[in-house]
Amino acid sequence: MTKIGKIYREKITKTVRDGIENQSSAFVINFRNVSSGDICTLRKALQQKKAKVYMSRNSLARVGLKGTVLAPITDKLDGQTLFIWTNTDAVDIAKLLIKFAEKNENIAIRGGVVSSQLLGAADIKRLSSLPAKEVLLAQLLGTLQSPITRLARTLNGKTVELLSILKQISEKRGGN
């Protein structure tokens, strides 16, 4: 007969592993001496961004991370561990985490995974400096439309010049 504690530990490690493998982005942060109110504020902000938040003991987190992309960060886990998983825009989540970590010096961003790519804390900070996905798409659309717009303006400008020349010739000859 299996003990309840073992079933509980297996469920936690499975949750950690599934969260990392089944979501497009995952982040791991550690914290010490942070008030529960601050953690609740972070959880609510993350839930508004459609991210899932999960807290685990480090020993169980290490077991859950084995065999995943985040396995290299297991020796950096210290304090309480918080996992953040999302299928939404990773840039928004990274911005939120960096902003929260700057306000609370007892929070350390350990790493993350975006599209199966392992990110360190410095990479997540760089990711947070990117514009939002909608802004990047708008910039791409503007770049794609730019040559066509310039061609249309050039052709329109030449047409206006031709009409201006024809009008000047017409006025010279005594026309309208």
N, C-alpha and C positions, 0 to 999 in steps of 0.2 A: 504494500500500500504506500502510495506517494504522500509525503508530508506536505502540509499546506504551505509552509515556508518555501519549499522547493518549487511548488506550482506558482507561487507568487513571484519568486525571482525569475523563473522562466518566462512568465508573462511580461514582466518589466523589460527583460532583455529583448524579447521578441518585439515589443512595442518600439523600443529604441531602434532596433535594426530595420523594422518595417517603415518607420518614419523617415529614415535616411534613404532607404532604397526606393520607396514609392512616391516620394515628393521630388519636385524639380530642384528645390533649394532647401538646405538645412544649415543651421548655425548653432554653435555651442558657445555658451558663456558660463563663466564661473563668478560667484560672488560670495562675499563674506561681510557680515555686519551691515547688511542693507535691511532697512525696515520692511516689514511685510506690506505696508502701505505703498512704498515705492515699487515693490515687485508687483503688487496688484495693479498699479498704474501702468506698468510696462505690459502686463498681461492684457489689460483692456485695450491699450493702444495697438498691440499686435493682433488681437482678435478683430479689431476694426479693419485691419489690413488683410483680414482673412488668413492669418497665420495660426497654426496650432502651437501651443506651448506645453511642454512636458518637463517636469522636474524629476530627477533621479539621483540616487546615491551614486557616488563615484565608483564604488566597487562594482555595482551592477551596470553602470554606464560603460565601464571598461570592457566587461564581458559582452555587452550588446554591440559595442563598436568593433570588436574583433571581426575581421573578414570584410569590413566595409571600407569605403573610400576614406572615412574619417579615422581609421585605425592609427595613423601616425600621431594624432594629438592625444592619445590616451595617457601618456606620461605627463602631460601638461595640466591634467585635471586636478583642481585644488579648490577646496571649499565646496559650496553647493553648486550643482550643475543644472543648467537650464538648457533644454533643447527647443529650438524653434524650427518648425517645418512649414513650408508653404509651396503652393503651385502658382502663386501670383508673382508679381514683379519683385525680384530679389533686391533691386536697387532701393526700393521703398523700405524694405525690411532692414537693409544694411544702414540706411540713413537714420532710421529710428534707433537702431542698436548703438550706433556711434554717438548719436546725440545723447542717449541715455547714459552711456559709459562715460562721456565727458562730464556729465553732471554728478556722477557718483564714482569716486575714485576707487571704491571697493569692488568694482565690476571689471572683469577682464574678459575680453572677447578672445576665445581660444582658436577658433577656426570655423570653417564652413565648407559646404559643397554647393556649387551652382552648376547645373547641367553636367554632373559627374566629374567636375573639376575641383580638386582640393584647393582651398584658399586659406591662407594664414591671416592673422590679425591685420597685417599691413595691406594685404590684398583686399580685405573687406573694407578697410578705410578708403582705399582707392575706388572700390566699387561704389561706395556711398557718395563719392564726389561726381559720379556720372549724372547726367540729367535723366529725368524719368523716361520711361519707354515711349510715352506719347510724344514727348519733346524730340526724342531721337527719330521717331517715325516722321514727324513734321519736317525735321531738318533733311532727312533723306528724300522726302517728297519734293521739297524745295530744290534740292540739288538735281533731282531727276527732271524737274520741270524747267530749270534754268536755261538749258540750251534752246528748248522750244520757244520759251518766252522771248529770249534774245533774238532768235530768228524772226519771230513775228514782229517784234519792235523794229528790227532792221528793215524788213520788207515794208512795213507800214511807213517808216520814215522815208524810204525811197519813193513810195507812192505819193506822199505829201510833198516831197521835193519836186517830183514830176508835175504835179498839179499846180504848184506854185510857179514853176517855170512856164507852164502853158498859160496860166493866167497873166503873167507879166508880158508874154509875147502877144497875147490877145489884147491887152491894154495898150501896148505899143502900137499896134496896128489900128487902134481906134475902136476896138470891140467893147463888149460889156465889161 
